[in-house]
Amino acid sequence: MNAKELREAQAAGRRIEGAVPPALGREMEYRPRRKTDALPWIEKGQVHDWARYRSREVRAA
């Protein structure tokens, strides 16, 4: 899924989760730092940059 499809799935109530370690199965939220952010997904509740992921590294559950 691309970023747009993931955001639509999230808006429809689907859970977005990490698909790669160390975030495997952890809930994610779409929170880009800027318009062209390459790492727009962050672990829910996190503020650290190391907890950010690309759209290909997350999935709709």
MMTF fields as JSON, N, C-alpha, C and O atoms, coordinates in Angstrom:
{
  "mmtfVersion": "1.0.0",
  "mmtfProducer": "UNKNOWN",
  "numBonds": 243,
  "numAtoms": 244,
  "numGroups": 61,
  "numChains": 1,
  "numModels": 1,
  "chainsPerModel": [1],
  "groupsPerChain": [61],
  "chainIdList": ["A"],
  "bondAtomList": [4, 2, 8, 6, 12, 10, 16, 14, 20, 18, 24, 22, 28, 26, 32, 30, 36, 34, 40, 38, 44, 42, 48, 46, 52, 50, 56, 54, 60, 58, 64, 62, 68, 66, 72, 70, 76, 74, 80, 78, 84, 82, 88, 86, 92, 90, 96, 94, 100, 98, 104, 102, 108, 106, 112, 110, 116, 114, 120, 118, 124, 122, 128, 126, 132, 130, 136, 134, 140, 138, 144, 142, 148, 146, 152, 150, 156, 154, 160, 158, 164, 162, 168, 166, 172, 170, 176, 174, 180, 178, 184, 182, 188, 186, 192, 190, 196, 194, 200, 198, 204, 202, 208, 206, 212, 210, 216, 214, 220, 218, 224, 222, 228, 226, 232, 230, 236, 234, 240, 238],
  "bondOrderList": [1, 1, 1, 1, 1, 1, 1, 1, 1, 1, 1, 1, 1, 1, 1, 1, 1, 1, 1, 1, 1, 1, 1, 1, 1, 1, 1, 1, 1, 1, 1, 1, 1, 1, 1, 1, 1, 1, 1, 1, 1, 1, 1, 1, 1, 1, 1, 1, 1, 1, 1, 1, 1, 1, 1, 1, 1, 1, 1, 1],
  "groupList": [{"groupName": "MET", "atomNameList": ["N", "CA", "C", "O"], "elementList": ["N", "C", "C", "O"], "formalChargeList": [0, 0, 0, 0], "bondAtomList": [1, 0, 2, 1, 3, 2], "bondOrderList": [1, 1, 2], "singleLetterCode": "M", "chemCompType": "L-PEPTIDE LINKING"}, {"groupName": "ASN", "atomNameList": ["N", "CA", "C", "O"], "elementList": ["N", "C", "C", "O"], "formalChargeList": [0, 0, 0, 0], "bondAtomList": [1, 0, 2, 1, 3, 2], "bondOrderList": [1, 1, 2], "singleLetterCode": "N", "chemCompType": "L-PEPTIDE LINKING"}, {"groupName": "ALA", "atomNameList": ["N", "CA", "C", "O"], "elementList": ["N", "C", "C", "O"], "formalChargeList": [0, 0, 0, 0], "bondAtomList": [1, 0, 2, 1, 3, 2], "bondOrderList": [1, 1, 2], "singleLetterCode": "A", "chemCompType": "L-PEPTIDE LINKING"}, {"groupName": "LYS", "atomNameList": ["N", "CA", "C", "O"], "elementList": ["N", "C", "C", "O"], "formalChargeList": [0, 0, 0, 0], "bondAtomList": [1, 0, 2, 1, 3, 2], "bondOrderList": [1, 1, 2], "singleLetterCode": "K", "chemCompType": "L-PEPTIDE LINKING"}, {"groupName": "GLU", "atomNameList": ["N", "CA", "C", "O"], "elementList": ["N", "C", "C", "O"], "formalChargeList": [0, 0, 0, 0], "bondAtomList": [1, 0, 2, 1, 3, 2], "bondOrderList": [1, 1, 2], "singleLetterCode": "E", "chemCompType": "L-PEPTIDE LINKING"}, {"groupName": "LEU", "atomNameList": ["N", "CA", "C", "O"], "elementList": ["N", "C", "C", "O"], "formalChargeList": [0, 0, 0, 0], "bondAtomList": [1, 0, 2, 1, 3, 2], "bondOrderList": [1, 1, 2], "singleLetterCode": "L", "chemCompType": "L-PEPTIDE LINKING"}, {"groupName": "ARG", "atomNameList": ["N", "CA", "C", "O"], "elementList": ["N", "C", "C", "O"], "formalChargeList": [0, 0, 0, 0], "bondAtomList": [1, 0, 2, 1, 3, 2], "bondOrderList": [1, 1, 2], "singleLetterCode": "R", "chemCompType": "L-PEPTIDE LINKING"}, {"groupName": "GLN", "atomNameList": ["N", "CA", "C", "O"], "elementList": ["N", "C", "C", "O"], "formalChargeList": [0, 0, 0, 0], "bondAtomList": [1, 0, 2, 1, 3, 2], "bondOrderList": [1, 1, 2], "singleLetterCode": "Q", "chemCompType": "L-PEPTIDE LINKING"}, {"groupName": "GLY", "atomNameList": ["N", "CA", "C", "O"], "elementList": ["N", "C", "C", "O"], "formalChargeList": [0, 0, 0, 0], "bondAtomList": [1, 0, 2, 1, 3, 2], "bondOrderList": [1, 1, 2], "singleLetterCode": "G", "chemCompType": "PEPTIDE LINKING"}, {"groupName": "ILE", "atomNameList": ["N", "CA", "C", "O"], "elementList": ["N", "C", "C", "O"], "formalChargeList": [0, 0, 0, 0], "bondAtomList": [1, 0, 2, 1, 3, 2], "bondOrderList": [1, 1, 2], "singleLetterCode": "I", "chemCompType": "L-PEPTIDE LINKING"}, {"groupName": "VAL", "atomNameList": ["N", "CA", "C", "O"], "elementList": ["N", "C", "C", "O"], "formalChargeList": [0, 0, 0, 0], "bondAtomList": [1, 0, 2, 1, 3, 2], "bondOrderList": [1, 1, 2], "singleLetterCode": "V", "chemCompType": "L-PEPTIDE LINKING"}, {"groupName": "PRO", "atomNameList": ["N", "CA", "C", "O"], "elementList": ["N", "C", "C", "O"], "formalChargeList": [0, 0, 0, 0], "bondAtomList": [1, 0, 2, 1, 3, 2], "bondOrderList": [1, 1, 2], "singleLetterCode": "P", "chemCompType": "L-PEPTIDE LINKING"}, {"groupName": "TYR", "atomNameList": ["N", "CA", "C", "O"], "elementList": ["N", "C", "C", "O"], "formalChargeList": [0, 0, 0, 0], "bondAtomList": [1, 0, 2, 1, 3, 2], "bondOrderList": [1, 1, 2], "singleLetterCode": "Y", "chemCompType": "L-PEPTIDE LINKING"}, {"groupName": "THR", "atomNameList": ["N", "CA", "C", "O"], "elementList": ["N", "C", "C", "O"], "formalChargeList": [0, 0, 0, 0], "bondAtomList": [1, 0, 2, 1, 3, 2], "bondOrderList": [1, 1, 2], "singleLetterCode": "T", "chemCompType": "L-PEPTIDE LINKING"}, {"groupName": "ASP", "atomNameList": ["N", "CA", "C", "O"], "elementList": ["N", "C", "C", "O"], "formalChargeList": [0, 0, 0, 0], "bondAtomList": [1, 0, 2, 1, 3, 2], "bondOrderList": [1, 1, 2], "singleLetterCode": "D", "chemCompType": "L-PEPTIDE LINKING"}, {"groupName": "TRP", "atomNameList": ["N", "CA", "C", "O"], "elementList": ["N", "C", "C", "O"], "formalChargeList": [0, 0, 0, 0], "bondAtomList": [1, 0, 2, 1, 3, 2], "bondOrderList": [1, 1, 2], "singleLetterCode": "W", "chemCompType": "L-PEPTIDE LINKING"}, {"groupName": "HIS", "atomNameList": ["N", "CA", "C", "O"], "elementList": ["N", "C", "C", "O"], "formalChargeList": [0, 0, 0, 0], "bondAtomList": [1, 0, 2, 1, 3, 2], "bondOrderList": [1, 1, 2], "singleLetterCode": "H", "chemCompType": "L-PEPTIDE LINKING"}, {"groupName": "SER", "atomNameList": ["N", "CA", "C", "O"], "elementList": ["N", "C", "C", "O"], "formalChargeList": [0, 0, 0, 0], "bondAtomList": [1, 0, 2, 1, 3, 2], "bondOrderList": [1, 1, 2], "singleLetterCode": "S", "chemCompType": "L-PEPTIDE LINKING"}],
  "groupTypeList": [0, 1, 2, 3, 4, 5, 6, 4, 2, 7, 2, 2, 8, 6, 6, 9, 4, 8, 2, 10, 11, 11, 2, 5, 8, 6, 4, 0, 4, 12, 6, 11, 6, 6, 3, 13, 14, 2, 5, 11, 15, 9, 4, 3, 8, 7, 10, 16, 14, 15, 2, 6, 12, 6, 17, 6, 4, 10, 6, 2, 2],
  "groupIdList": [1, 2, 3, 4, 5, 6, 7, 8, 9, 10, 11, 12, 13, 14, 15, 16, 17, 18, 19, 20, 21, 22, 23, 24, 25, 26, 27, 28, 29, 30, 31, 32, 33, 34, 35, 36, 37, 38, 39, 40, 41, 42, 43, 44, 45, 46, 47, 48, 49, 50, 51, 52, 53, 54, 55, 56, 57, 58, 59, 60, 61],
  "secStructList": [7, 7, 2, 2, 2, 2, 2, 2, 2, 2, 2, 6, 6, 7, 7, 3, 3, 3, 7, 1, 6, 6, 1, 5, 6, 7, 5, 3, 3, 3, 7, 7, 1, 1, 6, 6, 7, 1, 7, 7, 3, 3, 3, 6, 6, 7, 7, 7, 4, 4, 4, 3, 3, 7, 4, 4, 4, 3, 3, 3, 7],
  "xCoordList": [0.85, 0.0, 0.882, 1.941, 0.426, 1.158, 0.616, -0.346, 1.236, 0.877, -0.589, -1.261, -1.088, -2.482, -3.436, -4.401, -3.17, -4.015, -3.961, -4.974, -2.791, -2.66, -3.447, -4.107, -3.386, -4.136, -5.634, -6.388, -6.074, -7.494, -7.936, -9.029, -7.094, -7.412, -7.5, -8.382, -6.589, -6.61, -7.875, -8.491, -8.262, -9.472, -10.72, -11.721, -10.656, -11.787, -11.825, -12.71, -10.864, -10.887, -9.959, -9.932, -9.197, -8.25, -7.022, -6.63, -6.431, -5.238, -4.012, -3.86, -3.14, -1.896, -0.798, -0.66, -0.025, 1.001, 2.323, 2.371, 3.388, 4.71, 4.838, 4.292, 5.562, 5.734, 7.185, 7.512, 8.061, 9.479, 9.94, 9.412, 10.921, 11.472, 12.189, 12.767, 12.188, 11.689, 10.234, 9.72, 9.57, 8.191, 7.143, 5.961, 7.535, 6.634, 5.411, 5.521, 4.233, 2.969, 2.601, 1.504, 3.475, 3.163, 2.319, 2.509, 1.39, 0.482, 1.223, 2.052, 0.906, 1.533, 0.5, -0.7, 0.986, 0.123, 0.857, 2.085, 0.078, 0.63, 0.849, -0.107, 2.123, 2.445, 3.722, 4.784, 3.614, 4.811, 5.322, 4.546, 6.645, 7.276, 7.203, 7.244, 7.095, 6.97, 6.245, 6.016, 5.891, 5.087, 5.74, 5.044, 7.042, 7.734, 8.524, 9.567, 8.044, 8.733, 8.813, 7.787, 10.027, 10.22, 9.866, 9.68, 9.773, 9.457, 8.238, 8.368, 7.053, 5.883, 5.173, 4.335, 5.491, 4.805, 5.653, 6.869, 5.006, 5.698, 4.917, 3.691, 5.656, 4.992, 4.071, 4.46, 2.869, 1.878, 2.409, 2.845, 2.361, 2.816, 4.292, 4.753, 5.041, 6.473, 6.754, 5.971, 7.858, 8.301, 9.715, 10.206, 10.373, 11.761, 11.849, 11.046, 12.82, 12.992, 13.354, 13.092, 13.944, 14.3, 13.061, 13.164, 11.908, 10.667, 9.858, 8.66, 10.48, 9.784, 10.024, 11.076, 9.019, 9.088, 8.516, 7.7, 8.974, 8.453, 7.116, 6.786, 6.362, 5.067, 5.228, 4.348, 6.315, 6.532, 6.887, 6.921, 7.153, 7.514, 6.337, 6.507, 5.146, 3.942, 2.869, 2.98, 1.834, 0.748, -0.57, -0.591, -1.65, -2.978, -3.344, -3.277, -3.73, -4.072, -5.54, -6.012],
  "yCoordList": [-1.192, 0.0, 1.237, 1.267, 2.248, 3.508, 4.383, 4.012, 5.534, 6.404, 6.822, 6.858, 7.138, 7.574, 6.443, 6.67, 5.242, 4.095, 3.788, 3.427, 3.931, 3.7, 4.741, 4.397, 6.008, 7.063, 6.831, 7.053, 6.388, 6.094, 4.921, 4.943, 3.904, 2.755, 3.193, 2.746, 4.062, 4.567, 5.383, 5.262, 6.21, 7.017, 6.138, 6.512, 4.977, 4.045, 3.199, 2.359, 3.424, 2.726, 1.529, 0.856, 1.256, 0.139, 0.546, 1.713, -0.407, -0.166, -0.246, -1.202, 0.754, 0.754, 0.314, 0.863, -0.679, -1.202, -1.381, -1.462, -1.44, -1.644, -3.021, -3.999, -3.097, -4.363, -4.836, -5.881, -4.068, -4.421, -4.274, -3.44, -5.079, -4.915, -3.564, -3.131, -2.907, -3.307, -2.912, -3.08, -2.392, -1.911, -2.941, -2.608, -4.149, -5.191, -5.303, -5.624, -5.028, -5.133, -3.939, -3.907, -2.96, -1.771, -0.793, -0.635, -0.142, 0.786, 2.046, 2.587, 2.501, 3.674, 4.757, 4.49, 5.983, 7.081, 7.915, 8.009, 8.516, 9.339, 10.742, 11.448, 11.145, 12.451, 12.97, 12.987, 13.396, 13.886, 15.187, 16.0, 15.365, 16.582, 17.725, 18.895, 17.388, 18.371, 17.694, 16.485, 18.461, 17.943, 16.768, 15.839, 16.793, 15.742, 14.798, 14.278, 14.582, 13.732, 12.294, 11.69, 11.74, 10.36, 9.359, 8.175, 9.825, 8.967, 9.533, 10.02, 9.474, 10.129, 9.344, 9.905, 8.07, 7.23, 7.148, 6.968, 7.28, 7.224, 6.313, 6.231, 5.637, 4.783, 5.656, 6.735, 5.19, 5.959, 6.263, 5.368, 7.54, 7.971, 8.327, 8.793, 8.124, 8.421, 9.837, 10.406, 10.389, 11.708, 11.64, 12.628, 10.495, 10.342, 10.048, 9.283, 10.651, 10.442, 9.007, 8.588, 8.244, 6.867, 5.987, 4.851, 6.474, 5.692, 5.995, 5.714, 6.56, 6.944, 5.908, 5.272, 5.747, 4.71, 5.188, 6.108, 4.528, 4.778, 4.046, 3.152, 4.442, 3.8, 2.323, 1.525, 1.948, 0.534, -0.298, -1.526, 0.358, -0.345, -0.491, -0.968, -0.076, -0.232, -0.934, -1.024, -1.431, -2.12, -1.872, -1.546, -2.03, -1.926, -3.314, -4.307, -3.359, -4.65, -4.945, -5.983],
  "zCoordList": [0.0, 0.0, 0.0, 0.627, -0.71, -0.667, 0.469, 1.141, 0.673, 1.801, 1.747, 2.778, 0.558, 0.43, 0.827, 1.557, 0.352, 0.685, 2.183, 2.782, 2.781, 4.222, 5.015, 5.995, 4.606, 5.293, 5.147, 6.094, 3.972, 3.763, 4.636, 5.201, 4.746, 5.594, 7.056, 7.789, 7.474, 8.84, 9.093, 10.152, 8.129, 8.26, 8.319, 8.931, 7.686, 7.69, 8.968, 9.136, 9.86, 11.132, 11.24, 12.27, 10.188, 10.254, 11.058, 11.062, 11.725, 12.534, 11.631, 10.872, 11.711, 10.953, 11.919, 13.012, 11.503, 12.391, 11.66, 10.433, 12.439, 11.878, 11.248, 11.76, 10.129, 9.419, 9.458, 8.895, 10.124, 10.221, 11.672, 12.407, 12.087, 13.43, 13.535, 12.537, 14.623, 15.929, 16.166, 17.272, 15.144, 15.305, 14.914, 14.83, 14.68, 14.212, 15.115, 16.298, 14.529, 15.247, 16.105, 16.662, 16.229, 17.037, 16.236, 15.03, 16.913, 16.238, 15.795, 16.526, 14.584, 13.982, 13.728, 13.653, 13.597, 13.191, 12.147, 12.153, 11.254, 10.186, 10.736, 11.058, 10.841, 11.383, 10.72, 11.341, 9.451, 8.749, 9.366, 9.867, 9.319, 9.856, 8.856, 9.237, 7.589, 6.509, 5.339, 5.364, 4.338, 3.23, 2.503, 2.093, 2.338, 1.59, 2.509, 2.111, 3.7, 4.67, 4.168, 3.856, 4.088, 3.651, 4.744, 4.464, 5.989, 7.132, 7.864, 8.987, 7.243, 7.83, 8.935, 9.641, 9.096, 10.096, 11.352, 11.282, 12.498, 13.776, 14.714, 14.652, 15.578, 16.563, 17.401, 17.847, 17.607, 18.352, 19.758, 20.481, 20.122, 21.431, 21.505, 22.546, 20.437, 20.429, 19.938, 19.178, 20.369, 19.895, 19.329, 18.782, 19.452, 19.009, 17.518, 16.984, 16.849, 15.416, 15.051, 13.924, 15.959, 15.634, 15.514, 15.05, 15.916, 15.867, 14.607, 14.573, 13.574, 12.346, 11.246, 11.197, 10.354, 9.318, 7.99, 7.932, 6.92, 5.577, 5.42, 6.199, 4.407, 4.156, 3.82, 4.141, 3.189, 2.844, 4.073, 3.997, 5.204, 6.431, 7.404, 8.526, 6.963, 7.775, 6.95, 5.727, 7.619, 6.922, 7.648, 8.835, 6.923, 7.52, 8.049, 7.326, 9.318, 9.945, 9.794, 10.257]
}
